[in-house]
């Protein structure tokens, strides 16, 4: 029902992020052999909500759905919890 809206919100967020990437990679971690790029846009990082203003501004429907269906404690409080958009480019 909300698929097209969330897809549009993703593109709005991706445009707002530009070249920024929230995931700090260790040497050799998540590398692509063909020269492509892998980019993360975090909403929850290591159990903490981050970039809330960007998600609320560019992904209001997705943010509302997550808050309504999962609540403010979505994936929070644990160092291994993440909620994000992950983009792999050719």
C-alpha positions in Angstrom: 0.0 0.0 0.0 2.8 2.4 0.9 5.5 0.9 -1.4 5.5 3.7 -4.0 5.5 6.4 -1.3 8.4 4.8 0.5 10.3 4.3 -2.7 9.9 8.1 -3.4 11.0 8.9 0.1 14.1 6.7 -0.3 15.1 8.7 -3.4 14.4 12.0 -1.6 16.7 10.8 1.3 19.3 9.6 -1.0 19.4 12.9 -2.8 19.7 14.7 0.5 22.6 12.5 1.6 24.6 13.1 -1.5 27.9 11.3 -1.3 27.7 10.9 2.5 27.9 7.3 3.9 27.0 6.5 7.5 28.8 3.2 7.7 32.5 3.5 8.6 34.2 0.5 7.1 37.3 -1.2 8.3 40.1 -1.9 5.8 38.8 -4.5 3.3 35.3 -4.7 4.9 32.3 -4.6 2.5 34.4 -3.9 -0.6 33.1 -4.7 -4.0 35.6 -6.2 -6.4 34.1 -4.5 -9.5 34.5 -0.9 -8.2 30.9 -0.4 -7.2 29.8 1.5 -4.1 27.9 0.3 -1.0 26.3 3.1 1.0 24.3 3.1 4.2 21.8 5.7 5.4 21.1 4.9 9.1 18.0 5.6 11.2 19.2 3.4 14.1 22.9 2.9 14.5 24.4 0.6 17.2 21.1 0.8 19.1 20.7 4.6 19.0 18.4 6.6 16.8 20.5 8.9 14.5 19.6 11.2 11.6 16.0 11.5 12.8 15.6 14.9 11.3 16.7 13.7 7.9 14.3 10.7 8.0 11.4 12.8 9.4 11.9 15.4 6.7 12.6 13.1 3.7 10.8 9.9 4.8 7.8 11.1 6.8 5.6 8.1 5.9 8.3 5.6 6.6 9.1 7.2 9.9 5.4 7.4 10.9 4.9 3.7 10.0 8.0 2.6 12.0 6.9 4.6 15.0 3.3 3.4 14.8 4.1 -0.3 14.2 7.3 -0.8 16.1 7.4 2.2 18.5 10.0 4.7 19.6 12.1 1.8 21.0 12.7 0.3 17.5 16.0 -1.6 17.6 17.3 0.6 20.4 19.4 -0.3 23.4 21.7 -2.9 21.9 25.0 -2.2 20.3 24.2 -4.6 17.4 20.9 -3.0 16.3 20.6 -1.1 13.0 17.8 0.2 10.9 18.9 1.7 7.6 18.7 1.9 3.8 21.5 0.1 2.1 22.3 1.0 -1.5 24.7 -0.9 -3.8 25.6 0.9 -6.9 27.1 -0.6 -10.1 
